[in-house]
Amino acid sequence: MIVRDVRHRWNYTHAMIKRALLLKSAINSWVIEREELAPLNLNTTEWEILEKLGNLLEVSVSLLLLCRINLSSGCLRM
């Protein structure tokens, strides 16, 4: 299933990128089979950039989850 991006929620962007990387070969095949989608075909450099961005966002998503756990457990209450 495709994960849809939500502009103001970068954790959704992270999920969308990770899913695209997981489905990279299927996405490439699908785009190649459809001539009208040729301009959307990502090259090797663009896939590498997506992978790096996904790794960068992974840190942010992990921190967000850690903060949610800490807040919900009352660790940060004053």
Buried (B, 14 or more C-beta within 10 A) or exposed (E): EEBEEEEEEBEBBBBBBBBBBEBBEEBEEEBEEEEEEEEEEBEEEEBEEBBEEBEEBEEEBEEEEEEEEEEEEEEEEE
